[in-house]
Amino acid sequence: MRRLFLLIFLISSGIQAQETDDGYSFSLEKAIRFGLENNYSSVNAQRDIDIAIKQKWEIIAQGLPQLGAITDYQNYLKQPVTLLPGEIAGEEPGTFVPVVFGTKHNLNATATWNQLIFDGSYIVGIQSAKTLLQISKNAKTKTNHEVKKAIINAYGNVLLAEESVEILEKNVANVEKNYNETKEIYKNGLAEEEDVEQLEITLLRLKNNLSRSRRMQDISYDVLKLSLGLPVETPVELTEDLDELAMEYFDMGLLETQIPVEENIDYRIAENRAQSAEIQVKLEKSKALPSLSGFLNYGVQGFSQEFTFFNSDQEYFGQSILGISLNIPIFSSGMRGARTQQKKIAYEQAILELEETRNDVLRKINSAKIEYEYSLENFQTQKKNLELSERIERKNQIKFFEGVGSSFELSEAQRQLYTAQQDFLQAMLNVITNKAELENLLDTTNYPDEN
């Protein structure tokens, strides 16, 4: 029982992804719900809850009646011999007579009913059952938050990779067209060789980036499938694009959301640790209390020179015992007191960690709001930068082909445009991921089995 009580303190959604013969099709919302049911960590976290429920019943059952039965059968292949003084049998004094006692075949069957009447550890165990289950549920909620964040990040990275590939393909096609046209102009003696070489450098750089982005696209899909709990060879299609998802996650009102710190999952987990530490103190104190248990058994014995125990005329002799056992701890040379003090100190540490967690949660929420607010502002800035970079690149391209602009100026304008394109994509992704981080801290989104 002591081992069990120490063990205590160590402490669906109906919306499914659309599955087709070609694989799965996900919106972000469906991907999150699917992942919360199928992600490997999420599934195991739910199993931890199932284990905690069984452990709770195990604790309760220890105070309920326990019934067991034992059956012993003995067949003396060679019965033991006892020597008796000879004068008992009329023999000369000083001699001994060999005698065999008992029968060759013996059968003994006993059923015992055990009942715990009082044990301080059991009472503490009952009190801890609810805490034990809540610890597992909060761990599941924390896992769900991490899974949700991982899915949003993975989903966003897939969209980022796809958008990058699409933009780079357009850029490659555009620069390749300019390169071919400039090469023809050079052949006719109307352009410098440096103009052709400058465009070739830009084209090679773009093709290299496109090749890398395509590889990153495959990797990002594998990461998404893993976060969803799907085999990496499963075909997956995403139904949203990065731009519409960023606009969906553009929510200035979220910055005004306030919650009690006690609702944050990190605080609740720290609170569970404090509760467990307090129960450990109670457990150590309970070991100084007496324990009382009782039992009742009934058994039968059968004896025979032959194996006749299944015969109707076999005679059996009954026996029964009623007993009570009282265990009173009297003196432990200070051992119990030392252990109790250790647990009290650990409890004080847990209370201090709880206060630290409260402040840390407030810091994280404030920091997440700042990051999210910046990502919203940066999204608007990068969108404007992209529009300006596109206009500048178009103007320099016109100037170049009209012979009033240099290839270096065009190249600089193109590099500025490509940087602005990637910055805008990253700004959209940051809006999505930063909102997810803030929502997790504020616990504003609940999914099945999360509470």
Contacts in CASP RR format, 6 or more apart in sequence:
PFRMAT RR
TARGET T0000
AUTHOR 0000-0000-0000
METHOD contacts of the structure
MODEL  1
MRRLFLLIFLISSGIQAQETDDGYSFSLEKAIRFGLENNYSSVNAQRDID
IAIKQKWEIIAQGLPQLGAITDYQNYLKQPVTLLPGEIAGEEPGTFVPVV
FGTKHNLNATATWNQLIFDGSYIVGIQSAKTLLQISKNAKTKTNHEVKKA
IINAYGNVLLAEESVEILEKNVANVEKNYNETKEIYKNGLAEEEDVEQLE
ITLLRLKNNLSRSRRMQDISYDVLKLSLGLPVETPVELTEDLDELAMEYF
DMGLLETQIPVEENIDYRIAENRAQSAEIQVKLEKSKALPSLSGFLNYGV
QGFSQEFTFFNSDQEYFGQSILGISLNIPIFSSGMRGARTQQKKIAYEQA
ILELEETRNDVLRKINSAKIEYEYSLENFQTQKKNLELSERIERKNQIKF
FEGVGSSFELSEAQRQLYTAQQDFLQAMLNVITNKAELENLLDTTNYPDE
N
1 62 0 8 1.000
1 119 0 8 1.000
1 121 0 8 1.000
1 122 0 8 1.000
2 121 0 8 1.000
4 58 0 8 1.000
4 59 0 8 1.000
4 62 0 8 1.000
5 59 0 8 1.000
5 121 0 8 1.000
5 124 0 8 1.000
5 125 0 8 1.000
5 128 0 8 1.000
5 283 0 8 1.000
7 55 0 8 1.000
8 55 0 8 1.000
8 59 0 8 1.000
8 125 0 8 1.000
8 128 0 8 1.000
8 129 0 8 1.000
8 132 0 8 1.000
8 279 0 8 1.000
9 128 0 8 1.000
9 132 0 8 1.000
9 276 0 8 1.000
9 279 0 8 1.000
9 280 0 8 1.000
9 283 0 8 1.000
11 132 0 8 1.000
11 135 0 8 1.000
11 272 0 8 1.000
11 273 0 8 1.000
11 276 0 8 1.000
12 37 0 8 1.000
12 448 0 8 1.000
12 449 0 8 1.000
13 33 0 8 1.000
13 36 0 8 1.000
13 37 0 8 1.000
13 447 0 8 1.000
13 448 0 8 1.000
14 33 0 8 1.000
14 448 0 8 1.000
15 29 0 8 1.000
15 30 0 8 1.000
15 33 0 8 1.000
16 30 0 8 1.000
16 33 0 8 1.000
16 34 0 8 1.000
17 24 0 8 1.000
17 25 0 8 1.000
17 26 0 8 1.000
17 30 0 8 1.000
17 31 0 8 1.000
17 33 0 8 1.000
17 34 0 8 1.000
18 24 0 8 1.000
18 25 0 8 1.000
18 26 0 8 1.000
18 30 0 8 1.000
19 25 0 8 1.000
22 235 0 8 1.000
22 237 0 8 1.000
23 234 0 8 1.000
23 235 0 8 1.000
23 236 0 8 1.000
23 237 0 8 1.000
24 34 0 8 1.000
24 228 0 8 1.000
24 230 0 8 1.000
24 234 0 8 1.000
24 235 0 8 1.000
24 236 0 8 1.000
24 237 0 8 1.000
25 236 0 8 1.000
25 237 0 8 1.000
25 238 0 8 1.000
25 239 0 8 1.000
26 34 0 8 1.000
26 155 0 8 1.000
26 228 0 8 1.000
26 236 0 8 1.000
26 237 0 8 1.000
26 238 0 8 1.000
26 239 0 8 1.000
27 238 0 8 1.000
27 239 0 8 1.000
27 240 0 8 1.000
28 151 0 8 1.000
28 152 0 8 1.000
28 155 0 8 1.000
28 156 0 8 1.000
28 240 0 8 1.000
28 245 0 8 1.000
31 151 0 8 1.000
31 155 0 8 1.000
31 224 0 8 1.000
31 228 0 8 1.000
31 238 0 8 1.000
32 148 0 8 1.000
32 151 0 8 1.000
32 152 0 8 1.000
32 447 0 8 1.000
33 447 0 8 1.000
33 448 0 8 1.000
34 228 0 8 1.000
35 42 0 8 1.000
35 147 0 8 1.000
35 151 0 8 1.000
35 227 0 8 1.000
35 228 0 8 1.000
35 229 0 8 1.000
36 42 0 8 1.000
36 144 0 8 1.000
36 147 0 8 1.000
36 148 0 8 1.000
36 447 0 8 1.000
36 448 0 8 1.000
36 449 0 8 1.000
36 450 0 8 1.000
37 43 0 8 1.000
37 448 0 8 1.000
38 228 0 8 1.000
38 229 0 8 1.000
38 230 0 8 1.000
39 147 0 8 1.000
39 150 0 8 1.000
39 151 0 8 1.000
39 227 0 8 1.000
39 228 0 8 1.000
39 229 0 8 1.000
40 229 0 8 1.000
41 143 0 8 1.000
41 146 0 8 1.000
41 147 0 8 1.000
42 140 0 8 1.000
42 143 0 8 1.000
42 144 0 8 1.000
42 147 0 8 1.000
45 136 0 8 1.000
45 139 0 8 1.000
45 140 0 8 1.000
45 143 0 8 1.000
45 144 0 8 1.000
46 140 0 8 1.000
46 449 0 8 1.000
48 136 0 8 1.000
48 139 0 8 1.000
48 140 0 8 1.000
49 133 0 8 1.000
49 136 0 8 1.000
49 137 0 8 1.000
49 140 0 8 1.000
51 136 0 8 1.000
52 132 0 8 1.000
52 133 0 8 1.000
52 135 0 8 1.000
52 136 0 8 1.000
53 133 0 8 1.000
55 132 0 8 1.000
56 129 0 8 1.000
56 132 0 8 1.000
56 133 0 8 1.000
59 122 0 8 1.000
59 125 0 8 1.000
59 126 0 8 1.000
59 128 0 8 1.000
59 129 0 8 1.000
59 132 0 8 1.000
60 126 0 8 1.000
60 129 0 8 1.000
62 116 0 8 1.000
62 122 0 8 1.000
63 115 0 8 1.000
63 116 0 8 1.000
63 119 0 8 1.000
63 122 0 8 1.000
65 113 0 8 1.000
65 114 0 8 1.000
65 115 0 8 1.000
66 113 0 8 1.000
66 114 0 8 1.000
66 115 0 8 1.000
67 111 0 8 1.000
67 112 0 8 1.000
67 113 0 8 1.000
67 114 0 8 1.000
68 111 0 8 1.000
68 112 0 8 1.000
68 113 0 8 1.000
68 114 0 8 1.000
69 109 0 8 1.000
69 110 0 8 1.000
69 111 0 8 1.000
69 112 0 8 1.000
70 109 0 8 1.000
70 110 0 8 1.000
70 112 0 8 1.000
71 107 0 8 1.000
71 108 0 8 1.000
71 109 0 8 1.000
71 110 0 8 1.000
72 106 0 8 1.000
72 107 0 8 1.000
72 108 0 8 1.000
72 109 0 8 1.000
73 105 0 8 1.000
73 106 0 8 1.000
73 107 0 8 1.000
73 108 0 8 1.000
73 309 0 8 1.000
74 105 0 8 1.000
74 106 0 8 1.000
74 107 0 8 1.000
75 104 0 8 1.000
75 105 0 8 1.000
75 307 0 8 1.000
76 104 0 8 1.000
76 105 0 8 1.000
76 106 0 8 1.000
79 100 0 8 1.000
79 102 0 8 1.000
79 104 0 8 1.000
80 100 0 8 1.000
80 101 0 8 1.000
81 98 0 8 1.000
81 99 0 8 1.000
81 100 0 8 1.000
82 98 0 8 1.000
82 99 0 8 1.000
82 100 0 8 1.000
82 101 0 8 1.000
83 96 0 8 1.000
83 97 0 8 1.000
83 98 0 8 1.000
83 99 0 8 1.000
84 96 0 8 1.000
84 97 0 8 1.000
84 99 0 8 1.000
85 93 0 8 1.000
85 94 0 8 1.000
85 95 0 8 1.000
85 96 0 8 1.000
85 97 0 8 1.000
86 92 0 8 1.000
86 93 0 8 1.000
86 94 0 8 1.000
86 95 0 8 1.000
86 96 0 8 1.000
86 97 0 8 1.000
87 93 0 8 1.000
87 94 0 8 1.000
88 97 0 8 1.000
89 97 0 8 1.000
91 97 0 8 1.000
102 303 0 8 1.000
103 303 0 8 1.000
103 304 0 8 1.000
103 305 0 8 1.000
104 304 0 8 1.000
104 305 0 8 1.000
104 306 0 8 1.000
105 303 0 8 1.000
105 304 0 8 1.000
105 305 0 8 1.000
105 306 0 8 1.000
105 307 0 8 1.000
105 308 0 8 1.000
105 309 0 8 1.000
106 301 0 8 1.000
106 302 0 8 1.000
106 303 0 8 1.000
107 301 0 8 1.000
107 302 0 8 1.000
107 303 0 8 1.000
107 309 0 8 1.000
108 299 0 8 1.000
108 300 0 8 1.000
108 301 0 8 1.000
108 302 0 8 1.000
109 299 0 8 1.000
109 300 0 8 1.000
110 297 0 8 1.000
110 298 0 8 1.000
110 299 0 8 1.000
111 297 0 8 1.000
111 298 0 8 1.000
111 299 0 8 1.000
112 295 0 8 1.000
112 296 0 8 1.000
112 297 0 8 1.000
113 295 0 8 1.000
113 296 0 8 1.000
113 297 0 8 1.000
114 293 0 8 1.000
114 294 0 8 1.000
114 295 0 8 1.000
115 293 0 8 1.000
115 294 0 8 1.000
115 295 0 8 1.000
116 122 0 8 1.000
116 291 0 8 1.000
116 293 0 8 1.000
116 294 0 8 1.000
117 292 0 8 1.000
117 293 0 8 1.000
117 294 0 8 1.000
117 324 0 8 1.000
118 289 0 8 1.000
118 290 0 8 1.000
118 291 0 8 1.000
118 292 0 8 1.000
119 286 0 8 1.000
119 289 0 8 1.000
119 291 0 8 1.000
119 292 0 8 1.000
119 293 0 8 1.000
120 286 0 8 1.000
120 287 0 8 1.000
120 289 0 8 1.000
120 291 0 8 1.000
121 283 0 8 1.000
121 286 0 8 1.000
121 287 0 8 1.000
121 291 0 8 1.000
123 286 0 8 1.000
124 279 0 8 1.000
124 282 0 8 1.000
124 283 0 8 1.000
124 286 0 8 1.000
125 279 0 8 1.000
125 283 0 8 1.000
127 279 0 8 1.000
127 282 0 8 1.000
128 276 0 8 1.000
128 279 0 8 1.000
131 272 0 8 1.000
131 275 0 8 1.000
131 276 0 8 1.000
131 279 0 8 1.000
134 272 0 8 1.000
135 269 0 8 1.000
135 272 0 8 1.000
135 276 0 8 1.000
137 451 0 8 1.000
138 265 0 8 1.000
138 268 0 8 1.000
138 269 0 8 1.000
138 272 0 8 1.000
139 269 0 8 1.000
140 449 0 8 1.000
140 450 0 8 1.000
141 265 0 8 1.000
141 268 0 8 1.000
141 450 0 8 1.000
141 451 0 8 1.000
142 265 0 8 1.000
142 266 0 8 1.000
142 269 0 8 1.000
144 447 0 8 1.000
144 449 0 8 1.000
144 450 0 8 1.000
145 265 0 8 1.000
145 440 0 8 1.000
147 227 0 8 1.000
148 436 0 8 1.000
148 440 0 8 1.000
148 445 0 8 1.000
148 447 0 8 1.000
149 433 0 8 1.000
149 436 0 8 1.000
149 437 0 8 1.000
149 440 0 8 1.000
150 227 0 8 1.000
151 224 0 8 1.000
151 227 0 8 1.000
151 228 0 8 1.000
152 432 0 8 1.000
152 433 0 8 1.000
152 436 0 8 1.000
153 433 0 8 1.000
153 436 0 8 1.000
154 220 0 8 1.000
154 223 0 8 1.000
154 224 0 8 1.000
154 226 0 8 1.000
154 227 0 8 1.000
155 224 0 8 1.000
155 238 0 8 1.000
156 242 0 8 1.000
156 245 0 8 1.000
156 429 0 8 1.000
156 432 0 8 1.000
156 433 0 8 1.000
157 220 0 8 1.000
157 223 0 8 1.000
157 224 0 8 1.000
157 429 0 8 1.000
158 217 0 8 1.000
158 220 0 8 1.000
158 221 0 8 1.000
158 224 0 8 1.000
158 238 0 8 1.000
159 238 0 8 1.000
159 240 0 8 1.000
159 241 0 8 1.000
159 242 0 8 1.000
159 245 0 8 1.000
159 429 0 8 1.000
160 220 0 8 1.000
160 242 0 8 1.000
160 425 0 8 1.000
160 426 0 8 1.000
160 428 0 8 1.000
160 429 0 8 1.000
161 213 0 8 1.000
161 216 0 8 1.000
161 217 0 8 1.000
161 220 0 8 1.000
162 217 0 8 1.000
162 238 0 8 1.000
162 242 0 8 1.000
163 241 0 8 1.000
163 242 0 8 1.000
163 425 0 8 1.000
164 213 0 8 1.000
164 216 0 8 1.000
164 217 0 8 1.000
164 422 0 8 1.000
164 425 0 8 1.000
165 210 0 8 1.000
165 213 0 8 1.000
165 214 0 8 1.000
165 217 0 8 1.000
167 421 0 8 1.000
167 425 0 8 1.000
168 206 0 8 1.000
168 209 0 8 1.000
168 210 0 8 1.000
168 213 0 8 1.000
169 210 0 8 1.000
171 206 0 8 1.000
171 414 0 8 1.000
171 418 0 8 1.000
171 421 0 8 1.000
172 203 0 8 1.000
172 206 0 8 1.000
172 207 0 8 1.000
172 210 0 8 1.000
175 199 0 8 1.000
175 202 0 8 1.000
175 203 0 8 1.000
175 206 0 8 1.000
175 414 0 8 1.000
176 203 0 8 1.000
178 199 0 8 1.000
178 397 0 8 1.000
179 196 0 8 1.000
179 199 0 8 1.000
179 200 0 8 1.000
179 203 0 8 1.000
181 401 0 8 1.000
182 191 0 8 1.000
182 195 0 8 1.000
182 196 0 8 1.000
182 199 0 8 1.000
182 407 0 8 1.000
183 196 0 8 1.000
185 191 0 8 1.000
186 192 0 8 1.000
186 193 0 8 1.000
186 195 0 8 1.000
186 196 0 8 1.000
192 407 0 8 1.000
194 407 0 8 1.000
195 400 0 8 1.000
195 406 0 8 1.000
195 407 0 8 1.000
198 407 0 8 1.000
198 408 0 8 1.000
198 410 0 8 1.000
198 411 0 8 1.000
199 407 0 8 1.000
199 410 0 8 1.000
199 411 0 8 1.000
201 411 0 8 1.000
202 411 0 8 1.000
202 414 0 8 1.000
202 415 0 8 1.000
206 418 0 8 1.000
221 236 0 8 1.000
222 232 0 8 1.000
224 236 0 8 1.000
225 231 0 8 1.000
225 232 0 8 1.000
225 234 0 8 1.000
225 236 0 8 1.000
226 232 0 8 1.000
228 236 0 8 1.000
230 236 0 8 1.000
242 425 0 8 1.000
242 428 0 8 1.000
242 429 0 8 1.000
243 428 0 8 1.000
245 428 0 8 1.000
245 432 0 8 1.000
246 379 0 8 1.000
246 427 0 8 1.000
246 428 0 8 1.000
246 429 0 8 1.000
246 431 0 8 1.000
246 432 0 8 1.000
249 431 0 8 1.000
249 432 0 8 1.000
249 435 0 8 1.000
249 436 0 8 1.000
250 376 0 8 1.000
250 379 0 8 1.000
250 431 0 8 1.000
251 435 0 8 1.000
252 376 0 8 1.000
254 372 0 8 1.000
254 435 0 8 1.000
254 438 0 8 1.000
254 439 0 8 1.000
254 442 0 8 1.000
254 444 0 8 1.000
255 369 0 8 1.000
255 372 0 8 1.000
255 373 0 8 1.000
257 442 0 8 1.000
257 444 0 8 1.000
259 442 0 8 1.000
259 443 0 8 1.000
259 444 0 8 1.000
261 267 0 8 1.000
261 358 0 8 1.000
261 361 0 8 1.000
261 362 0 8 1.000
262 268 0 8 1.000
262 271 0 8 1.000
263 443 0 8 1.000
264 361 0 8 1.000
264 365 0 8 1.000
264 441 0 8 1.000
264 442 0 8 1.000
264 443 0 8 1.000
265 440 0 8 1.000
265 443 0 8 1.000
266 357 0 8 1.000
266 360 0 8 1.000
266 361 0 8 1.000
266 364 0 8 1.000
267 354 0 8 1.000
267 357 0 8 1.000
267 358 0 8 1.000
267 361 0 8 1.000
270 350 0 8 1.000
270 353 0 8 1.000
270 354 0 8 1.000
270 357 0 8 1.000
271 354 0 8 1.000
273 350 0 8 1.000
273 353 0 8 1.000
273 354 0 8 1.000
274 347 0 8 1.000
274 350 0 8 1.000
274 351 0 8 1.000
274 353 0 8 1.000
274 354 0 8 1.000
276 350 0 8 1.000
277 343 0 8 1.000
277 346 0 8 1.000
277 347 0 8 1.000
277 349 0 8 1.000
277 350 0 8 1.000
277 351 0 8 1.000
278 347 0 8 1.000
278 350 0 8 1.000
280 343 0 8 1.000
280 346 0 8 1.000
280 347 0 8 1.000
281 340 0 8 1.000
281 343 0 8 1.000
281 344 0 8 1.000
281 347 0 8 1.000
283 343 0 8 1.000
284 336 0 8 1.000
284 337 0 8 1.000
284 339 0 8 1.000
284 340 0 8 1.000
284 342 0 8 1.000
284 343 0 8 1.000
285 340 0 8 1.000
287 329 0 8 1.000
287 336 0 8 1.000
287 339 0 8 1.000
288 329 0 8 1.000
288 336 0 8 1.000
289 329 0 8 1.000
290 326 0 8 1.000
290 327 0 8 1.000
290 328 0 8 1.000
290 329 0 8 1.000
291 326 0 8 1.000
291 327 0 8 1.000
292 324 0 8 1.000
292 325 0 8 1.000
292 326 0 8 1.000
292 327 0 8 1.000
293 324 0 8 1.000
293 325 0 8 1.000
294 323 0 8 1.000
294 324 0 8 1.000
294 325 0 8 1.000
295 321 0 8 1.000
295 322 0 8 1.000
295 323 0 8 1.000
295 324 0 8 1.000
295 325 0 8 1.000
296 320 0 8 1.000
296 321 0 8 1.000
296 322 0 8 1.000
296 323 0 8 1.000
297 320 0 8 1.000
297 321 0 8 1.000
298 318 0 8 1.000
298 319 0 8 1.000
298 320 0 8 1.000
299 318 0 8 1.000
299 319 0 8 1.000
299 320 0 8 1.000
300 316 0 8 1.000
300 317 0 8 1.000
300 318 0 8 1.000
300 319 0 8 1.000
301 316 0 8 1.000
301 317 0 8 1.000
301 318 0 8 1.000
301 319 0 8 1.000
302 309 0 8 1.000
302 314 0 8 1.000
302 315 0 8 1.000
302 316 0 8 1.000
302 317 0 8 1.000
304 314 0 8 1.000
308 314 0 8 1.000
329 336 0 8 1.000
361 441 0 8 1.000
364 441 0 8 1.000
365 438 0 8 1.000
365 441 0 8 1.000
365 442 0 8 1.000
368 434 0 8 1.000
368 437 0 8 1.000
368 438 0 8 1.000
368 441 0 8 1.000
369 438 0 8 1.000
371 434 0 8 1.000
371 437 0 8 1.000
371 438 0 8 1.000
372 431 0 8 1.000
372 434 0 8 1.000
372 435 0 8 1.000
372 437 0 8 1.000
372 438 0 8 1.000
375 427 0 8 1.000
375 430 0 8 1.000
375 431 0 8 1.000
375 434 0 8 1.000
375 435 0 8 1.000
376 431 0 8 1.000
378 427 0 8 1.000
378 430 0 8 1.000
379 427 0 8 1.000
379 428 0 8 1.000
379 430 0 8 1.000
379 431 0 8 1.000
381 427 0 8 1.000
382 420 0 8 1.000
382 423 0 8 1.000
382 424 0 8 1.000
382 426 0 8 1.000
382 427 0 8 1.000
383 424 0 8 1.000
383 427 0 8 1.000
385 420 0 8 1.000
385 423 0 8 1.000
385 424 0 8 1.000
386 417 0 8 1.000
386 420 0 8 1.000
386 421 0 8 1.000
386 423 0 8 1.000
386 424 0 8 1.000
388 420 0 8 1.000
389 413 0 8 1.000
389 416 0 8 1.000
389 417 0 8 1.000
389 419 0 8 1.000
389 420 0 8 1.000
389 421 0 8 1.000
390 417 0 8 1.000
390 420 0 8 1.000
392 413 0 8 1.000
392 416 0 8 1.000
392 417 0 8 1.000
393 410 0 8 1.000
393 413 0 8 1.000
393 414 0 8 1.000
393 416 0 8 1.000
393 417 0 8 1.000
395 413 0 8 1.000
396 405 0 8 1.000
396 409 0 8 1.000
396 410 0 8 1.000
396 412 0 8 1.000
396 413 0 8 1.000
396 414 0 8 1.000
397 410 0 8 1.000
397 413 0 8 1.000
399 405 0 8 1.000
399 409 0 8 1.000
399 410 0 8 1.000
400 406 0 8 1.000
400 407 0 8 1.000
400 409 0 8 1.000
400 410 0 8 1.000
439 445 0 8 1.000
END
